[in-house]
């Protein structure tokens, strides 16, 4: 990317993240990156996260905006809505990350540098490249399940990505348009897999940078049985679809 001072939008889906969201926004602001804005996509959180996001936006002088959705219909749909809005607002780079503080904000400058210097279309914050790691609080069976999920996806789809289920990514706007992000139908971890698969199909340059994945600080995981089943079936659907 040769654009000077690219417009960067960090898309953050939220559902019951009122404690974590202000901390994340403060961390992002502390980076001091020019033209970086935060787009919060709130799915009508019953804990009042939407109101917290609105207050953050009001205090931010335009650095934070909020997209309110009327119901919780999945992480994938929230990301598609946020990314579509970011593209409509002429963002050059779109970063996706969770609101639960599991993704290290400190990795963002490195991710942006890879896009700027290496012509990468997608940069993934990866737990499974050299230097990356998962939360120390995770029990062994959770670590094993995560590693197995990535092996499973790579084996079926032939993805040359170490962390295919990662949700911390930086995309160029051109890449999101090439993969037609608005038409992505998967949800949960499957959303991440389908996005990577489409990028690979388009022969886009994908890079991974190491991160340490932290356990969420407040709140509970949103992963449910339906999303787990979808995550198991999606790689096969993607492999055999025309």
N, C-alpha and C positions, 0 to 999 in steps of 0.2 A: 504494500500500500504506500503510495507516494503523497497522499493527502496531508498537508500541514494542518496540525491541530484538528484531527478528525473528531466528529461529533460522536460521543460514546453514550450509549444508553444501557444501564444495568437493569434488566427485567427481574423483578423479585415477586413471585407469586406468594400470597399469604392466606392462611386460614388459621385463626387463633394463634397469632404470633405477636401479641401486643407487648410482651416483655422483651422479645428479641429484636423487633424491628428498629426501635430507636438506637439500639447499640450498633446494629449493622449499618444504619445510615451514618452514624457518627464515624464509624471506621472507614466507610467509603469517602466521606468528606475529608478525613485526615490524610488521605493519599495525596491531596493537592493536585489532582490531574485536571488540566484544563478541559473544558467542554464535556465533563462527565456528569451525566444526570441519572437519577434513579426513578424508574417507573415501577410503582407498587401496583400489583394486580390483586385486589382483594375480593374474595368470593363470599362476601356478605358474612364475615366472621361473627359468630354470636358473642365472642368475648370483647368486641369493640375495636378490633384491630383497624377496621376501616376509619374510625374516628381518629385513632392515633395517627394513622397515615395522613389524614387530612390536616391535622395540626402540624405534622412535620413538613408537609407541603407549604402550608401557610407561613411557616417560619423560615423557609429555605430560599426565598427570593428566586423561585423558578427552578431550583436544583432538584426538587422532588416533585413528581406528579403522581396522581392516583387514578387508576382505572377500576371503577366499581362494577362488579358483576353481581347479578341477582341471586345466583345459586352456586353451590359447589358441585361442579361437574367434571372434576379431574384436573390433575396437574398439567397434563398435555394441553387441554383446552385453554387453561390459564396462560401457558407459555405462548401458544399460538396467538391468543388475543394480544398479549403484550408485545410480542415480536412484530406482529402486523402493525400495531400502533407505532412502534419505533421506526419501522420502515416508512410509514406514512409521514412521519415527522422528519424524514431525511437523515436518519442516523447512518453513520459510516461503519460503526462497529456496534454489535449488540452482544452484551454479556448476559448469560443466564446463570443465576445462582440461587440457592435456597436462603430462606430467611432465618433459619434456625442456628446460624453461626457455625455450621459444620464446615463451610468452605472458607479457607483463609484469604481474606481480603489482600493480604500482603503479596499474593501470587499474581495479582492483576497487572502490575507493571511489567512483569516478565511475559505474561500472555500477550499484552499489547505490543511488546518489543518483538516477539516472534512474528506477529502479523506484519509489523512495520519492516522488519529486516529480512524475513525469510519467505515472504509472499505466501504465507499460510492462509488458507481460507477458513480454517477451523483450528483452534487451539484448545486442547482439553486439559483441565486440571486433573492429573492422574494419580491414583493411589498405587498403581502397579508398574510404574517405570522406576528406574534406579533413582533412589532418593525419596520416593513416595512411600506413604504408609497409611494404615487405617487407624482408627481410634484405639488407644490403649485400653479403653474401658470395654471394648467388644470382647465377649467370650469367644473361645476358640471355634465354636460351631458357627457363630455368625461370620467370623472371618473366613471360615471354610466355605460357607454358603455363598458369600460375595465373590470369592475367587472362582468357585465352580460356575457361578452365573456368567462370569466373563469368559471362562473357557468354553462354556456351552454355546454362547452367542458367536464367539470367534470360529468355533468348529463348524457350525451350521452355515454361517454367512461368509466365512473366509475373510472376515474383517481383520486388517492389520492394525488393530487398536488394542492396547493392553487393558484399558479401562472403558469398555464399551457401554457400561451402565452409568458412567459418571454424569452428574448433573451440573457441573461447573465448567462452563465453556465460553469461549469468545469466538464470535462469528463475524465475518465481514458481511456487510449488507448484500453485496453481490452474491455471496454464497447462499444466503437465505432465499434470495430471489431465484437462484438456479435450482434449488431443491424444492421450490414451491412450498414454503413452510405452511402457508394457509391451508394446504390440502392434507397435512399430516393427520392421520386418524387415530393413532395409538395414544395410550395414556400411561402414566406412571413410568417405571423403568423402560417399558416398551417404547415410550416416546423418545427416550434418549437413543435407544437402539435404532429405531427407524430413521431418526435424523442422521445418525452416523452412516447408516446403510445408504441412504440417498446421496450423501456427500461422496462416499466411495464410488457409487455408481456413476457420478458425474466427474470422476477422476479429480476431485478437488484435493488440494494439498492439506493433509491433516497432520498436526504435530501434537505431542503431549509434553507437558511440563510437570515435574513432581510436586505433589502437595501432601501435607499431612491432614488427613480427614479427621475432624473432631466430632465427638458425640454431641448431639444437640444439648444446649444449655437449659432451656426451659421448654415445657410442653411435651407433647407425645407425637410419635411417628404417625403419619397419615396412611401408611401402606396397609391395604386391606386384602382379603382373600381374592376378590375379583381381580385386582391388579396383579397379584402373584400369578394367577392362572393365565392372565393375558400375557404376562412377561414370558411365561414358558412357551406359549403358542406362537407369539409374534414372529420369532426368528424363522419358524417353518413357513408361516404365511408369506413373509418377505422373500424367502428363498424361491418359492414356487409361483409367486404372482407374476403375471405377464407385464 
